[in-house]
Structure formats: C-alpha cells, structure tokens
Amino acid sequence: MTAPRRRIVRPMPSPARPPQRRVQKLRTRLVAERAALARWQTRLRRAFSTVEKLQKSIARIERQLARLEE
C-alpha cells in the first residue's frame, strides 16, 4: 500500500520592504540613465534641426532648377 506524498511546509515570506542598498543602487542608476537620455535628446534635437535645414535647402535648389529649366 502506498502512502500519500508529504507536503513540504515552508514559512510564508513576510512582505518586507526591499533592502535599502538595492533601492539606493537603483536610484543612482535611474539618475545616471536620465542624464544619458537628456544628452541623447540634445544630440537628436540638434541633428533633427540640421536635417530640416538641409531638406529646405534641397527643396529650394530643386525649385530654382525647375524654374531655370522651363
């Protein structure tokens, strides 16, 4: 005759706060990531403005060429 399997009784984990060291590490990382994002956004804004200027310049030159070729 087989005996039923015994259940392993483990204590329930208490809903404790996260360790302070880990929280501090994550906050430091968050600050660093935000700073990196701000730097990239500045570069991206500058690049986007340059692209817009070049597109306007190209469109202007194309219009001038079209007028001259007529």
PDB file of N, CA, C and O in Angstrom:
ATOM      1  N   MET A   1       0.837  -1.163   0.000  1.00  0.00           N
ATOM      2  CA  MET A   1       0.000   0.000   0.000  1.00  0.00           C
ATOM      3  C   MET A   1       0.894   1.242   0.000  1.00  0.00           C
ATOM      4  O   MET A   1       1.855   1.323   0.764  1.00  0.00           O
ATOM      5  N   THR A   2       0.567   2.209  -0.864  1.00  0.00           N
ATOM      6  CA  THR A   2       1.399   3.396  -0.941  1.00  0.00           C
ATOM      7  C   THR A   2       0.871   4.469  -0.016  1.00  0.00           C
ATOM      8  O   THR A   2      -0.336   4.605   0.184  1.00  0.00           O
ATOM      9  N   ALA A   3       1.784   5.217   0.536  1.00  0.00           N
ATOM     10  CA  ALA A   3       1.407   6.319   1.426  1.00  0.00           C
ATOM     11  C   ALA A   3       1.323   7.601   0.608  1.00  0.00           C
ATOM     12  O   ALA A   3       2.090   7.781  -0.338  1.00  0.00           O
ATOM     13  N   PRO A   4       0.397   8.499   0.960  1.00  0.00           N
ATOM     14  CA  PRO A   4       0.322   9.765   0.220  1.00  0.00           C
ATOM     15  C   PRO A   4       1.604  10.575   0.417  1.00  0.00           C
ATOM     16  O   PRO A   4       2.264  10.487   1.452  1.00  0.00           O
ATOM     17  N   ARG A   5       1.933  11.359  -0.598  1.00  0.00           N
ATOM     18  CA  ARG A   5       3.145  12.178  -0.512  1.00  0.00           C
ATOM     19  C   ARG A   5       2.981  13.242   0.559  1.00  0.00           C
ATOM     20  O   ARG A   5       1.914  13.828   0.735  1.00  0.00           O
ATOM     21  N   ARG A   6       4.056  13.463   1.253  1.00  0.00           N
ATOM     22  CA  ARG A   6       4.009  14.503   2.283  1.00  0.00           C
ATOM     23  C   ARG A   6       4.293  15.851   1.653  1.00  0.00           C
ATOM     24  O   ARG A   6       5.152  15.969   0.780  1.00  0.00           O
ATOM     25  N   ARG A   7       3.578  16.859   2.093  1.00  0.00           N
ATOM     26  CA  ARG A   7       3.813  18.221   1.616  1.00  0.00           C
ATOM     27  C   ARG A   7       4.923  18.855   2.417  1.00  0.00           C
ATOM     28  O   ARG A   7       5.021  18.662   3.629  1.00  0.00           O
ATOM     29  N   ILE A   8       5.758  19.612   1.734  1.00  0.00           N
ATOM     30  CA  ILE A   8       6.806  20.350   2.430  1.00  0.00           C
ATOM     31  C   ILE A   8       6.189  21.660   2.895  1.00  0.00           C
ATOM     32  O   ILE A   8       5.679  22.435   2.086  1.00  0.00           O
ATOM     33  N   VAL A   9       6.237  21.896   4.160  1.00  0.00           N
ATOM     34  CA  VAL A   9       5.661  23.113   4.718  1.00  0.00           C
ATOM     35  C   VAL A   9       6.768  24.137   4.847  1.00  0.00           C
ATOM     36  O   VAL A   9       7.726  23.954   5.600  1.00  0.00           O
ATOM     37  N   ARG A  10       6.620  25.221   4.097  1.00  0.00           N
ATOM     38  CA  ARG A  10       7.604  26.296   4.146  1.00  0.00           C
ATOM     39  C   ARG A  10       6.933  27.526   4.744  1.00  0.00           C
ATOM     40  O   ARG A  10       5.751  27.774   4.506  1.00  0.00           O
ATOM     41  N   PRO A  11       7.685  28.289   5.514  1.00  0.00           N
ATOM     42  CA  PRO A  11       7.079  29.509   6.076  1.00  0.00           C
ATOM     43  C   PRO A  11       6.777  30.516   4.965  1.00  0.00           C
ATOM     44  O   PRO A  11       7.526  30.632   3.996  1.00  0.00           O
ATOM     45  N   MET A  12       5.688  31.228   5.120  1.00  0.00           N
ATOM     46  CA  MET A  12       5.305  32.247   4.140  1.00  0.00           C
ATOM     47  C   MET A  12       6.266  33.430   4.250  1.00  0.00           C
ATOM     48  O   MET A  12       6.550  33.899   5.353  1.00  0.00           O
ATOM     49  N   PRO A  13       6.769  33.915   3.108  1.00  0.00           N
ATOM     50  CA  PRO A  13       7.672  35.072   3.178  1.00  0.00           C
ATOM     51  C   PRO A  13       6.899  36.316   3.626  1.00  0.00           C
ATOM     52  O   PRO A  13       5.806  36.601   3.138  1.00  0.00           O
ATOM     53  N   SER A  14       7.486  37.028   4.547  1.00  0.00           N
ATOM     54  CA  SER A  14       6.820  38.228   5.039  1.00  0.00           C
ATOM     55  C   SER A  14       6.974  39.348   4.000  1.00  0.00           C
ATOM     56  O   SER A  14       8.033  39.479   3.386  1.00  0.00           O
ATOM     57  N   PRO A  15       5.937  40.143   3.806  1.00  0.00           N
ATOM     58  CA  PRO A  15       6.043  41.239   2.824  1.00  0.00           C
ATOM     59  C   PRO A  15       6.948  42.346   3.343  1.00  0.00           C
ATOM     60  O   PRO A  15       6.483  43.372   3.841  1.00  0.00           O
ATOM     61  N   ALA A  16       8.232  42.118   3.218  1.00  0.00           N
ATOM     62  CA  ALA A  16       9.217  43.071   3.751  1.00  0.00           C
ATOM     63  C   ALA A  16       9.542  44.130   2.699  1.00  0.00           C
ATOM     64  O   ALA A  16       9.343  43.919   1.502  1.00  0.00           O
ATOM     65  N   ARG A  17      10.037  45.251   3.159  1.00  0.00           N
ATOM     66  CA  ARG A  17      10.484  46.304   2.246  1.00  0.00           C
ATOM     67  C   ARG A  17      11.738  45.837   1.530  1.00  0.00           C
ATOM     68  O   ARG A  17      12.489  45.023   2.067  1.00  0.00           O
ATOM     69  N   PRO A  18      11.978  46.346   0.309  1.00  0.00           N
ATOM     70  CA  PRO A  18      13.215  45.966  -0.377  1.00  0.00           C
ATOM     71  C   PRO A  18      14.426  46.478   0.400  1.00  0.00           C
ATOM     72  O   PRO A  18      14.338  47.493   1.090  1.00  0.00           O
ATOM     73  N   PRO A  19      15.534  45.793   0.293  1.00  0.00           N
ATOM     74  CA  PRO A  19      16.736  46.227   1.024  1.00  0.00           C
ATOM     75  C   PRO A  19      17.155  47.640   0.606  1.00  0.00           C
ATOM     76  O   PRO A  19      17.118  47.990  -0.574  1.00  0.00           O
ATOM     77  N   GLN A  20      17.545  48.422   1.572  1.00  0.00           N
ATOM     78  CA  GLN A  20      17.926  49.815   1.325  1.00  0.00           C
ATOM     79  C   GLN A  20      19.072  49.942   0.327  1.00  0.00           C
ATOM     80  O   GLN A  20      19.085  50.861  -0.491  1.00  0.00           O
ATOM     81  N   ARG A  21      20.021  49.035   0.390  1.00  0.00           N
ATOM     82  CA  ARG A  21      21.181  49.098  -0.502  1.00  0.00           C
ATOM     83  C   ARG A  21      20.741  48.969  -1.955  1.00  0.00           C
ATOM     84  O   ARG A  21      21.230  49.685  -2.828  1.00  0.00           O
ATOM     85  N   ARG A  22      19.811  48.047  -2.204  1.00  0.00           N
ATOM     86  CA  ARG A  22      19.325  47.836  -3.572  1.00  0.00           C
ATOM     87  C   ARG A  22      18.534  49.053  -4.058  1.00  0.00           C
ATOM     88  O   ARG A  22      18.670  49.468  -5.209  1.00  0.00           O
ATOM     89  N   VAL A  23      17.715  49.618  -3.184  1.00  0.00           N
ATOM     90  CA  VAL A  23      16.929  50.806  -3.543  1.00  0.00           C
ATOM     91  C   VAL A  23      17.862  51.957  -3.899  1.00  0.00           C
ATOM     92  O   VAL A  23      17.645  52.651  -4.893  1.00  0.00           O
ATOM     93  N   GLN A  24      18.894  52.161  -3.094  1.00  0.00           N
ATOM     94  CA  GLN A  24      19.843  53.248  -3.342  1.00  0.00           C
ATOM     95  C   GLN A  24      20.574  53.039  -4.666  1.00  0.00           C
ATOM     96  O   GLN A  24      20.794  53.985  -5.422  1.00  0.00           O
ATOM     97  N   LYS A  25      20.949  51.784  -4.937  1.00  0.00           N
ATOM     98  CA  LYS A  25      21.636  51.459  -6.188  1.00  0.00           C
ATOM     99  C   LYS A  25      20.741  51.762  -7.388  1.00  0.00           C
ATOM    100  O   LYS A  25      21.194  52.325  -8.385  1.00  0.00           O
ATOM    101  N   LEU A  26      19.475  51.385  -7.283  1.00  0.00           N
ATOM    102  CA  LEU A  26      18.533  51.633  -8.382  1.00  0.00           C
ATOM    103  C   LEU A  26      18.293  53.125  -8.586  1.00  0.00           C
ATOM    104  O   LEU A  26      18.196  53.593  -9.720  1.00  0.00           O
ATOM    105  N   ARG A  27      18.199  53.869  -7.487  1.00  0.00           N
ATOM    106  CA  ARG A  27      18.008  55.321  -7.612  1.00  0.00           C
ATOM    107  C   ARG A  27      19.205  55.981  -8.299  1.00  0.00           C
ATOM    108  O   ARG A  27      19.037  56.863  -9.141  1.00  0.00           O
ATOM    109  N   THR A  28      20.413  55.548  -7.933  1.00  0.00           N
ATOM    110  CA  THR A  28      21.625  56.080  -8.557  1.00  0.00           C
ATOM    111  C   THR A  28      21.633  55.767 -10.046  1.00  0.00           C
ATOM    112  O   THR A  28      21.973  56.616 -10.870  1.00  0.00           O
ATOM    113  N   ARG A  29      21.255  54.535 -10.382  1.00  0.00           N
ATOM    114  CA  ARG A  29      21.209  54.127 -11.794  1.00  0.00           C
ATOM    115  C   ARG A  29      20.161  54.928 -12.566  1.00  0.00           C
ATOM    116  O   ARG A  29      20.375  55.293 -13.722  1.00  0.00           O
ATOM    117  N   LEU A  30      19.031  55.196 -11.918  1.00  0.00           N
ATOM    118  CA  LEU A  30      17.965  55.983 -12.555  1.00  0.00           C
ATOM    119  C   LEU A  30      18.457  57.383 -12.882  1.00  0.00           C
ATOM    120  O   LEU A  30      18.186  57.897 -13.968  1.00  0.00           O
ATOM    121  N   VAL A  31      19.173  58.002 -11.963  1.00  0.00           N
ATOM    122  CA  VAL A  31      19.713  59.347 -12.198  1.00  0.00           C
ATOM    123  C   VAL A  31      20.684  59.325 -13.381  1.00  0.00           C
ATOM    124  O   VAL A  31      20.647  60.205 -14.242  1.00  0.00           O
ATOM    125  N   ALA A  32      21.545  58.315 -13.413  1.00  0.00           N
ATOM    126  CA  ALA A  32      22.525  58.209 -14.500  1.00  0.00           C
ATOM    127  C   ALA A  32      21.830  57.997 -15.843  1.00  0.00           C
ATOM    128  O   ALA A  32      22.214  58.610 -16.839  1.00  0.00           O
ATOM    129  N   GLU A  33      20.821  57.144 -15.880  1.00  0.00           N
ATOM    130  CA  GLU A  33      20.097  56.869 -17.127  1.00  0.00           C
ATOM    131  C   GLU A  33      19.351  58.113 -17.612  1.00  0.00           C
ATOM    132  O   GLU A  33      19.305  58.384 -18.812  1.00  0.00           O
ATOM    133  N   ARG A  34      18.771  58.861 -16.684  1.00  0.00           N
ATOM    134  CA  ARG A  34      18.067  60.098 -17.076  1.00  0.00           C
ATOM    135  C   ARG A  34      19.038  61.111 -17.675  1.00  0.00           C
ATOM    136  O   ARG A  34      18.714  61.794 -18.646  1.00  0.00           O
ATOM    137  N   ALA A  35      20.234  61.203 -17.085  1.00  0.00           N
ATOM    138  CA  ALA A  35      21.237  62.129 -17.607  1.00  0.00           C
ATOM    139  C   ALA A  35      21.674  61.710 -19.011  1.00  0.00           C
ATOM    140  O   ALA A  35      21.838  62.552 -19.894  1.00  0.00           O
ATOM    141  N   ALA A  36      21.861  60.405 -19.211  1.00  0.00           N
ATOM    142  CA  ALA A  36      22.249  59.905 -20.535  1.00  0.00           C
ATOM    143  C   ALA A  36      21.151  60.194 -21.556  1.00  0.00           C
ATOM    144  O   ALA A  36      21.438  60.586 -22.687  1.00  0.00           O
ATOM    145  N   LEU A  37      19.912  60.004 -21.162  1.00  0.00           N
ATOM    146  CA  LEU A  37      18.792  60.286 -22.068  1.00  0.00           C
ATOM    147  C   LEU A  37      18.748  61.764 -22.439  1.00  0.00           C
ATOM    148  O   LEU A  37      18.506  62.108 -23.596  1.00  0.00           O
ATOM    149  N   ALA A  38      18.978  62.628 -21.472  1.00  0.00           N
ATOM    150  CA  ALA A  38      18.976  64.072 -21.744  1.00  0.00           C
ATOM    151  C   ALA A  38      20.068  64.432 -22.746  1.00  0.00           C
ATOM    152  O   ALA A  38      19.846  65.241 -23.646  1.00  0.00           O
ATOM    153  N   ARG A  39      21.255  63.828 -22.589  1.00  0.00           N
ATOM    154  CA  ARG A  39      22.343  64.087 -23.544  1.00  0.00           C
ATOM    155  C   ARG A  39      21.945  63.642 -24.945  1.00  0.00           C
ATOM    156  O   ARG A  39      22.144  64.378 -25.912  1.00  0.00           O
ATOM    157  N   TRP A  40      21.385  62.443 -25.059  1.00  0.00           N
ATOM    158  CA  TRP A  40      20.994  61.938 -26.379  1.00  0.00           C
ATOM    159  C   TRP A  40      19.893  62.782 -26.996  1.00  0.00           C
ATOM    160  O   TRP A  40      19.892  63.006 -28.206  1.00  0.00           O
ATOM    161  N   GLN A  41      18.954  63.254 -26.179  1.00  0.00           N
ATOM    162  CA  GLN A  41      17.872  64.085 -26.708  1.00  0.00           C
ATOM    163  C   GLN A  41      18.421  65.387 -27.265  1.00  0.00           C
ATOM    164  O   GLN A  41      17.936  65.882 -28.283  1.00  0.00           O
ATOM    165  N   THR A  42      19.435  65.948 -26.602  1.00  0.00           N
ATOM    166  CA  THR A  42      20.063  67.173 -27.100  1.00  0.00           C
ATOM    167  C   THR A  42      20.702  66.917 -28.458  1.00  0.00           C
ATOM    168  O   THR A  42      20.517  67.692 -29.396  1.00  0.00           O
ATOM    169  N   ARG A  43      21.457  65.821 -28.557  1.00  0.00           N
ATOM    170  CA  ARG A  43      22.101  65.475 -29.827  1.00  0.00           C
ATOM    171  C   ARG A  43      21.063  65.227 -30.912  1.00  0.00           C
ATOM    172  O   ARG A  43      21.227  65.660 -32.052  1.00  0.00           O
ATOM    173  N   LEU A  44      20.005  64.536 -30.551  1.00  0.00           N
ATOM    174  CA  LEU A  44      18.961  64.208 -31.519  1.00  0.00           C
ATOM    175  C   LEU A  44      18.253  65.472 -32.008  1.00  0.00           C
ATOM    176  O   LEU A  44      17.962  65.606 -33.197  1.00  0.00           O
ATOM    177  N   ARG A  45      17.979  66.395 -31.088  1.00  0.00           N
ATOM    178  CA  ARG A  45      17.328  67.653 -31.461  1.00  0.00           C
ATOM    179  C   ARG A  45      18.215  68.431 -32.434  1.00  0.00           C
ATOM    180  O   ARG A  45      17.735  68.968 -33.433  1.00  0.00           O
ATOM    181  N   ARG A  46      19.515  68.485 -32.131  1.00  0.00           N
ATOM    182  CA  ARG A  46      20.466  69.191 -32.990  1.00  0.00           C
ATOM    183  C   ARG A  46      20.513  68.537 -34.376  1.00  0.00           C
ATOM    184  O   ARG A  46      20.497  69.229 -35.394  1.00  0.00           O
ATOM    185  N   ALA A  47      20.570  67.235 -34.407  1.00  0.00           N
ATOM    186  CA  ALA A  47      20.621  66.513 -35.683  1.00  0.00           C
ATOM    187  C   ALA A  47      19.326  66.722 -36.473  1.00  0.00           C
ATOM    188  O   ALA A  47      19.364  66.892 -37.692  1.00  0.00           O
ATOM    189  N   PHE A  48      18.204  66.711 -35.795  1.00  0.00           N
ATOM    190  CA  PHE A  48      16.920  66.895 -36.463  1.00  0.00           C
ATOM    191  C   PHE A  48      16.844  68.286 -37.091  1.00  0.00           C
ATOM    192  O   PHE A  48      16.350  68.442 -38.208  1.00  0.00           O
ATOM    193  N   SER A  49      17.330  69.280 -36.379  1.00  0.00           N
ATOM    194  CA  SER A  49      17.332  70.642 -36.919  1.00  0.00           C
ATOM    195  C   SER A  49      18.206  70.723 -38.161  1.00  0.00           C
ATOM    196  O   SER A  49      17.841  71.370 -39.143  1.00  0.00           O
ATOM    197  N   THR A  50      19.362  70.066 -38.117  1.00  0.00           N
ATOM    198  CA  THR A  50      20.262  70.059 -39.276  1.00  0.00           C
ATOM    199  C   THR A  50      19.586  69.403 -40.473  1.00  0.00           C
ATOM    200  O   THR A  50      19.678  69.909 -41.591  1.00  0.00           O
ATOM    201  N   VAL A  51      18.915  68.294 -40.248  1.00  0.00           N
ATOM    202  CA  VAL A  51      18.221  67.597 -41.332  1.00  0.00           C
ATOM    203  C   VAL A  51      17.140  68.497 -41.925  1.00  0.00           C
ATOM    204  O   VAL A  51      16.993  68.573 -43.145  1.00  0.00           O
ATOM    205  N   GLU A  52      16.384  69.179 -41.065  1.00  0.00           N
ATOM    206  CA  GLU A  52      15.336  70.086 -41.572  1.00  0.00           C
ATOM    207  C   GLU A  52      15.938  71.187 -42.441  1.00  0.00           C
ATOM    208  O   GLU A  52      15.406  71.493 -43.508  1.00  0.00           O
ATOM    209  N   LYS A  53      17.043  71.784 -41.994  1.00  0.00           N
ATOM    210  CA  LYS A  53      17.692  72.847 -42.766  1.00  0.00           C
ATOM    211  C   LYS A  53      18.137  72.323 -44.132  1.00  0.00           C
ATOM    212  O   LYS A  53      17.930  72.978 -45.154  1.00  0.00           O
ATOM    213  N   LEU A  54      18.747  71.141 -44.139  1.00  0.00           N
ATOM    214  CA  LEU A  54      19.218  70.572 -45.390  1.00  0.00           C
ATOM    215  C   LEU A  54      18.060  70.257 -46.335  1.00  0.00           C
ATOM    216  O   LEU A  54      18.162  70.477 -47.542  1.00  0.00           O
ATOM    217  N   GLN A  55      16.973  69.748 -45.790  1.00  0.00           N
ATOM    218  CA  GLN A  55      15.809  69.451 -46.629  1.00  0.00           C
ATOM    219  C   GLN A  55      15.242  70.727 -47.248  1.00  0.00           C
ATOM    220  O   GLN A  55      14.874  70.734 -48.423  1.00  0.00           O
ATOM    221  N   LYS A  56      15.169  71.805 -46.467  1.00  0.00           N
ATOM    222  CA  LYS A  56      14.687  73.085 -47.003  1.00  0.00           C
ATOM    223  C   LYS A  56      15.611  73.592 -48.099  1.00  0.00           C
ATOM    224  O   LYS A  56      15.156  74.077 -49.135  1.00  0.00           O
ATOM    225  N   SER A  57      16.917  73.476 -47.861  1.00  0.00           N
ATOM    226  CA  SER A  57      17.892  73.927 -48.840  1.00  0.00           C
ATOM    227  C   SER A  57      17.762  73.137 -50.142  1.00  0.00           C
ATOM    228  O   SER A  57      17.777  73.721 -51.226  1.00  0.00           O
ATOM    229  N   ILE A  58      17.638  71.834 -50.044  1.00  0.00           N
ATOM    230  CA  ILE A  58      17.487  70.984 -51.229  1.00  0.00           C
ATOM    231  C   ILE A  58      16.212  71.336 -51.980  1.00  0.00           C
ATOM    232  O   ILE A  58      16.225  71.437 -53.207  1.00  0.00           O
ATOM    233  N   ALA A  59      15.117  71.523 -51.265  1.00  0.00           N
ATOM    234  CA  ALA A  59      13.848  71.872 -51.914  1.00  0.00           C
ATOM    235  C   ALA A  59      13.966  73.213 -52.634  1.00  0.00           C
ATOM    236  O   ALA A  59      13.455  73.374 -53.743  1.00  0.00           O
ATOM    237  N   ARG A  60      14.635  74.168 -52.006  1.00  0.00           N
ATOM    238  CA  ARG A  60      14.822  75.485 -52.620  1.00  0.00           C
ATOM    239  C   ARG A  60      15.643  75.373 -53.911  1.00  0.00           C
ATOM    240  O   ARG A  60      15.288  75.970 -54.927  1.00  0.00           O
ATOM    241  N   ILE A  61      16.741  74.606 -53.867  1.00  0.00           N
ATOM    242  CA  ILE A  61      17.592  74.431 -55.046  1.00  0.00           C
ATOM    243  C   ILE A  61      16.827  73.715 -56.162  1.00  0.00           C
ATOM    244  O   ILE A  61      16.945  74.071 -57.335  1.00  0.00           O
ATOM    245  N   GLU A  62      16.031  72.689 -55.778  1.00  0.00           N
ATOM    246  CA  GLU A  62      15.240  71.980 -56.787  1.00  0.00           C
ATOM    247  C   GLU A  62      14.226  72.908 -57.450  1.00  0.00           C
ATOM    248  O   GLU A  62      14.014  72.823 -58.660  1.00  0.00           O
ATOM    249  N   ARG A  63      13.603  73.783 -56.683  1.00  0.00           N
ATOM    250  CA  ARG A  63      12.645  74.742 -57.253  1.00  0.00           C
ATOM    251  C   ARG A  63      13.344  75.695 -58.212  1.00  0.00           C
ATOM    252  O   ARG A  63      12.825  75.984 -59.291  1.00  0.00           O
ATOM    253  N   GLN A  64      14.542  76.193 -57.816  1.00  0.00           N
ATOM    254  CA  GLN A  64      15.300  77.097 -58.675  1.00  0.00           C
ATOM    255  C   GLN A  64      15.674  76.400 -59.984  1.00  0.00           C
ATOM    256  O   GLN A  64      15.564  76.988 -61.060  1.00  0.00           O
ATOM    257  N   LEU A  65      16.109  75.166 -59.888  1.00  0.00           N
ATOM    258  CA  LEU A  65      16.464  74.408 -61.099  1.00  0.00           C
ATOM    259  C   LEU A  65      15.249  74.226 -62.014  1.00  0.00           C
ATOM    260  O   LEU A  65      15.338  74.378 -63.232  1.00  0.00           O
ATOM    261  N   ALA A  66      14.128  73.901 -61.401  1.00  0.00           N
ATOM    262  CA  ALA A  66      12.907  73.698 -62.187  1.00  0.00           C
ATOM    263  C   ALA A  66      12.520  74.983 -62.911  1.00  0.00           C
ATOM    264  O   ALA A  66      12.106  74.943 -64.069  1.00  0.00           O
ATOM    265  N   ARG A  67      12.655  76.134 -62.226  1.00  0.00           N
ATOM    266  CA  ARG A  67      12.331  77.419 -62.836  1.00  0.00           C
ATOM    267  C   ARG A  67      13.281  77.727 -63.997  1.00  0.00           C
ATOM    268  O   ARG A  67      12.854  78.209 -65.046  1.00  0.00           O
ATOM    269  N   LEU A  68      14.562  77.447 -63.801  1.00  0.00           N
ATOM    270  CA  LEU A  68      15.550  77.741 -64.836  1.00  0.00           C
ATOM    271  C   LEU A  68      15.415  76.825 -66.061  1.00  0.00           C
ATOM    272  O   LEU A  68      15.705  77.241 -67.183  1.00  0.00           O
ATOM    273  N   GLU A  69      14.983  75.598 -65.849  1.00  0.00           N
ATOM    274  CA  GLU A  69      14.864  74.650 -66.947  1.00  0.00           C
ATOM    275  C   GLU A  69      13.598  74.843 -67.764  1.00  0.00           C
ATOM    276  O   GLU A  69      13.481  74.269 -68.847  1.00  0.00           O
ATOM    277  N   GLU A  70      12.657  75.625 -67.286  1.00  0.00           N
ATOM    278  CA  GLU A  70      11.407  75.833 -68.028  1.00  0.00           C
ATOM    279  C   GLU A  70      11.601  76.672 -69.247  1.00  0.00           C
ATOM    280  O   GLU A  70      10.643  76.935 -69.974  1.00  0.00           O
TER     281      GLU A  70
END
